[in-house]
Amino acid sequence: MAEECWGVIVSINLVKGNHLDSSTNNELNNAVEQLAFVVVSLVALEAAHPENEISAQLRDIFIETRAVIFEICSHMNNQAGSTSGFIIMISDLLKIIRLENIAERIKAAKPSRSSSPITMAIVGSIVALVDGVIFILSLLNVKRYDVLPVCVLKDKLIYLEVFFTLTAKQCIEHERMKDLLAHPEDVAYTAIRLCFCAAACKMEENNHQTRVRISDEYHNLLKRLSPFGPELRPIYQSLLIGSKSSGTEPIMDAKSMSNFVDAINKDLMELLGHNASWKVTFDDRIPWLKQGLPYLSTFLHDIASKRTPLEEFNSLQSHMEDIAIEAAIVIYSSYDERMNVRSTEIDRKHFLWQLKFNWVKVEIGLIQLLNNEATIIAPLKDLIDDVREQLIFLGTLQMDSTEQCKEQTKIADLLTLIQSVNNFVSRHMKKEDTEHVT
């Protein structure tokens, strides 16, 4: 439909001219500007998802528009009718192609999936739709059409896309998957409609009341995207637990995992901002979570930007994905739990997660040490490689032990020993860093 929309723009340019007054020509120019936004938006959608329903839904608008333009051109060529008659026809034309009208058509494009089985093809089409929306939001920002802070919405959509892809691939047959399925698609359609309304608001210089309405809709959309909402939170928790227990191979690449970790870290900050007592509790009982997520994020950004070799990520991928999912479970579960109430089960759960965080942190530290020390002497490099091999063994033993030997009485002794090894290596790495800096 992008080509059809471009054809409408070309046709409108044929209508403009000296035979029309300046006001009418200005209106046609504004219509061309609005349709240019539609063209680029459709290009983005169709590149990501060629069979999207929005393009199909807008087809009738472009067909109707071309018919009206053809009629106008016929009258102009035959010199039939008065100029005022042309202007009335042009006015009717402008009503058809107004961005608000196009935005309303988007509502009708959303398919019904209530009885459809969930397949990876459907998941792929929804992910592609969200990709297109993210591009359109970027266009709003670049073109300065936005009357909204679109960066926040973009970040939340990126996280939604990663979460939806992860959980679909890990546990597509989970009973809560159908509850999640409608969410990203509904959000995507709402976001596209808001993009068109925001662009129209900016280009047509609509009144303050219209801007307030669009702003309210935008903030309502952000609320719907929050994992702490009463409807979304239990779905996220169930699917994260299902993904954790699925036992499949790791799904997220470095970029996706980086987006995932960044998002749950922002959610953690949002959670702590809700309640001052939660912040004190987190600082007291699980400070490693607040400290660990930015640490993981930095490493993942280095991988994504190729400052750290990809093979280093591959060696840690399954453990890091496991940790990221568990961190998300902690964060979203904490909204419901009374975090100030101590219990053996909660303390044990946090202790196991802290062990995993610390082990990965030490492994990352050794990787960074090897990559940053260009002049490192061979014997020391060999020693670091040997320590890494031993840590990989201990880390695998730790991960397997926490999952398979939960009820063994000696497991705590073993895990405490591994923790002491991690702490020892971590302290000495910090000492080496300090000496190197000085």
N, C-alpha and C positions, 0 to 999 in steps of 0.2 A: 504493500500500500504506500510505501514511501515514494515510489515512482509516480503513482497516481496523484499523490498530494503535490509532488513537484510539478506535474502537469497542470494542476489547478493554478499554481503560482504563475506559470508561464502564460496561462490563459487570462488571468487577471491583469497581467502586465500589458496584454493586447488591448484590454478595455480602456486603460488609462489614456489620457490625452488632453489636448487643448479644448476638445468639445465639451469637457466637463469642468465644473467650477473647482476652485482650489480645495474647498472643504471636502468635496467628494473624492478628489484625487488623494487627499491626505488619509481619508478613511480607507481607501483601497491600499495605500502604502502600508498602513497599520495592519491591514488584513494579511498582506504579504509577509510582514515581519512575524506575525503570529503563526502563519502556516510554515514559515521557515523553521520555527521552533518545533512544530509538529513533525516536519520532515526529518529533522535530526533525531528526534525522539523515536520515530518509527524505524529509522535506520538502526538505532541502538537495539531496539526490541527485536527487530527481525534478524539482526546479526546474531543475537544471543538465542533467539527462539523463533525460527522462521514461521512456525505454524501457530503463533500466538493468536488468541481470540480477539485481542484489542484491534489488531489490524483488520481482521475480518469484519468486526463490528463497525469500523469507520468507513468501510467500503461504500456503503449507501450514501454517506455524506458527500464523498468525492464524486460519485456518479450524479447525484442531484445537483451538485455545484457546477459540474461541467455542462449539464443540460441547461441550467439557467444562463451560464455565460454564453453558450452557443446561441440561445434565444436573444440575448442582448446584442451580440455581434451581428446576428441576422438583421435585427431592427436597425442597427447603426449603418450597416452596409446598404440597406434599402432606403435609408433616410425616412423610415416610417415612424410615426409617433413623435411626440414632443420631447424636449430635453427633460422636462419634469417626469415624463413617463419612464425615461431611462433611469433617472435617479431613484424612482420608486422600485424599479426592478433591481437596481444595485443595492438598495437598502434591504430588500428581501434576500439578496445574495449574501450580504454581510451577516445577516442573522443566522444563516445556515452554518457559516464557517467560524463563528465566534468560538473562542477557546472554551468559554463556559459551556456552550452547547456540546462541543467535542468531549469535554470533561464528563458531562452527564451521560453521554453514550458509553463511556467506559464502565459505568455502573452495570449496564446491561450485558457487558461482555464476560463477566465472571461466570465460569461454568459451574454447574451443580455436580458435586462428587459424592453426595450422600450415600449412594448405593454402589459406588465404584470400588473395586478392590484396589488396594495400594500396591503399586508396582514401581520399580526404579525408573521406568519411563515417565510416569507421572511426577515422581520426585525430581527427575532431571528437567522436566518442563517448568516446574515451579522455581527451581533454582535458577534456570535461565531467565525467567521473568524477573526475579529479584536482581539478577545481574544487570538487566536492562534498566531497571529503576535506579540502581546505583549510578549508572552512567548518566541518566537524565538529571539526577540530583547534582552531579558534577557539572553538567551543562548549565543548570540554574546558577550555580556559584560563579562559573567562569563568565557567563553572559550578564551577570549582575541583575538577573530578573527576580532574584529571590527577595521575598519579603519575610523570609523565615531563616533561622539559623540551621541550614541544611546539614552541616557537618555532623551534628549529633545524630540525626536520623540516618545518615550514611553509615556511621560506625555501628549503630544498632542493627541495621540491615545486614551488614557484613557478618556480624556475630550470629544473627538469626540464620543466615545462609550456611555458615560453618556448622552450627548446632544441628540444623535440620539435616544436612548431608551426613554428618557423623552418626546421628541416631538412626537415620534411615538405613544406612549401610550396616550398622551394628545390630539393629534389632527391628527390622521393618515389620515383623509380625507381632510386635509388642501391642498389647491391648490399648495403650494410650497413644499409639502412633496415629490412629485415625483422629484423635482429638487434636493432635498437633498439625495434621495435614492441612486443615482449612486455615490455620493461623497465618503462615507466611504468604499464602496466595491472597487472602483477604487484605492483609497489610500491604502487599504489593499493589493491588488494584486501588486501594485507598490512597497510597503514596503517589501513584501516577496521576490520579485525578487531582490531588492537591498540587502537584507540580504544574499542571495545566492552569489551575485556578490562580496559583501564585504568579505565573508568567503573565496571565491576563490582567491580574490586579496591577502589576508593575507597568505593563505596556499601555493599559487603558487609563491609568491613573485613577483607579476607583476610589470611592470615598472611604472614610475612616471606618465606618461600620463594616464594610466588606473586608477590610484588612483584619479587623478584630475577629470576625467570623472565621476567616482562614487560619488565623493564629490559634484560635481556640481548637479548631479541628486538628491542627498540627500537634498541639500539646496533648490532646486526647489520644492521638496515634502513638505518641511517645509513651504514654501511660500503658497502652495496650502492649507495647513492646517490652515493658519491664518484666523481668523474670520474677519479681517479687509480687506481682499482681495475684490476687486470690485465685484466678482461673488458671493462670499460666504456671505458677510456682509448683503445684503438685504434678503437673505434666512434665515439667523439666526434671524434677527430682526422680520421678518414676523412670523416665527414659535414660537419664544419666546412670542410674543404678542398673538398668537393663543393659546399657552399653558396657558398663564395667564388668558385668558378669557374663557377657556374651562369649568371651574367650576367643574372639576372632583376631586376625592380624591387625596391626595399627592402620588407621585410616588417614589421619591428618598428615599432610606434608608440612615442611617448615613454615611456609607462609600461613597456611590455615591454622596451624597450632599457635603461631605468633598472634594471629587475630583472636583466637579463642582465649589465650592467656591474657591478652590486653583487655578483652571484654570482661572476663570474670574479675580481673583486678579492679576495673572501674565499678563493677557491681559490688565488690567488697567495700570500696570507698563509699558508695551510695548507702550500703547497709550500715556502716559505721556512722555515717552522717545522720541517720535517722534517730539514733539513740546514743547519748554520751556514755551510758553505762556499758553498752556493748563494746565501745572502743576500749574502755578500761579492761574489760574482760578479755578481749582479744589480745591486748598488749600483755596481759598477765599470763594467759593460759596458752595461747597459740600465736606468739609473735612471729614464729617462723613462716606463717602464712602471709602476713603482710610483707615480710622481708623476702620471702622466697619467690613470690610471683613476679616482682620487678626483676629479680635476678634471672629467672627463666626467660622473661621477656627480652632482656638485653641479649642473652645468648641466641635466642631465636631470631632476633633482628639481625644479628651478625651473620647467621646462617643464610637468612633470606637475602641479605645484601652481599653475600659471597665474601665477607671478610673472614669467615671461618669456613673451612672446607666442608662440603656436604656430607662426606663420608663420616665425619665426626658426629653429625646429627643422626645418621643412620644407625650408629652403634648405640644410641640412646633413645631412639624414636619410641619404642614400645614402652619403656619406663616413663618417659616424659609425658606421653599421652595418658598413661595410667594415672600419673600424678596430677595432670591438669584436670582430668575428669573427677578425681577424688576431691581436689580443691573446690571444684564447682559444687559438688555434693555438700561439702562442709558449709560453703557460703549460703546456698539456698536452704539447707536444713536449719542453719542457725537462725533464720528468720522465725522459725516455728519453735525451736528449742529454747528453754530457759537457760541461757548460757551461763548465768551466774549460779546455777545449781550444779554442784559437783556430783559425779557418779563414777563408779569404777568403769562402767562400759564406755562412757564418753571419754574419760581420761585415757583408757586403753586405745580407743580409736584414734585419738589425737596423737598419742605416742607413736603408733605405727605409721601414721602419715608423716610425722616429723622425721622419722627414720628414713623414709623414702626420699623426702625432700633433701635431707642432709647428704645422703649418698650421692644423689644426682648433682648436688652443688659441688661436692668434692671432685667428682668426675669432670664436671665442666671446668672447675678451677685448674685441673691438670691439663686439660685440652688447651685452655687459654695460655697456660704457662709454656707449653710446647710451641704453640703458634706464635707467641709474642717474643720469645727469646731467639732471635736470629743467630746469635753468637754462642748459643749454649754449647758447652763442651760435651763430647760424645759420651763419656762415662756417666755424666749426670742425666743425659737424655735416655740412656739405656736404663738407668735406675728409675726414672719417671715412668718409662714404658712398663717396667716390671711391676711397679706399684699399681699402675692402671690395670694390668692383667689380674692382679690379686684383688683389686677392688671390684672388678667385673664379676669375679667369682663370688666374692662376699655379697655383692649387690644382688646377683641372681639367687643366691641362697636366701638372702633376706626376703626378697619378693615372694619366692616360692613358700618360704616358711610362714610368712604372715597369712597366706591364703590357704595353705593345706594343713597347718599344725596349730590352728587357733586355740585348741583346747589343751595342748600339751603344757604341762606345768613348767618345763624348763625353757620354753620358748622365750620368755622374758629375759632370762639370763643370757641366752644367745644374742638376742637383739640388742641388749645393753652392751655386750662386748663389741658388736659391730658398730654401735653408736660411738663407743669410745675410740675405735679405730678411725672413724670418720672425723671426730673432733680433733684427734691427734694430727692427722694429715692436714686438716683445715687450718689449725693453728700455725703449723710450720709453713704453709703456703702464704699465710698473712705475714709471717715474719720475713719470708723471702721477699715478698712484695715491698715491705717497708724498707728493708736493707737496699733493695734495688733502687728505690726512689731516692733514698738519702745518698 
